Amino acid sequence: VQLLLRAESRESRDDHGGAREALEAATKLAPELAGAQLKLAQLDEANGEYAAAAERYRQVLKFVPNHVVAMNNLAYHLSVREHRYAEALELAKRAAALSPLNPLVIDTLAWIEHLSGDSASAAKRFAAMTISDDVTAEVLLHSAVVFAAVGDAKAAGTRLQQAVER
């Protein structure tokens, strides 16, 4: 607990190195601290250390098997960086079953479907997605690419324009 508080305190002062050090120490003592593992994974991703981030996401899932963020982020990593579409698709489907309205989760599943050759399913998912304020430009861009892939130029143009406006 003390190490987690130290990490949070250092993070609030923009001492990312100190926060990482405290989180590393905490997860050495207690690897089951899913929140600390998740934060380290996100720090690894931000630093371009994708393999390390993937291992941290796996640690989170070891102790919290239905952790939607860890499943979603690992699925994205496996598909985009390792081209392991079958494993990625399984994780993304599990995440979507647990969080069916989350635009980031929908995006990951649809993008994996597109990358693995099923743009028609991806387009259906993107068409059904509600475009709210929390939908990022990247999600809108992915949907524009998918709509273009299935020949729906109008929807692709609309989503591209929405992405530019974000």
Summary of the structure (lengths in Angstrom):
residues: 166
radius of gyration: 17.6
end to end distance: 38.7
largest distance: 55.4
contacts: 532
relative contact order: 0.07
helix: 77%
strand: 0%
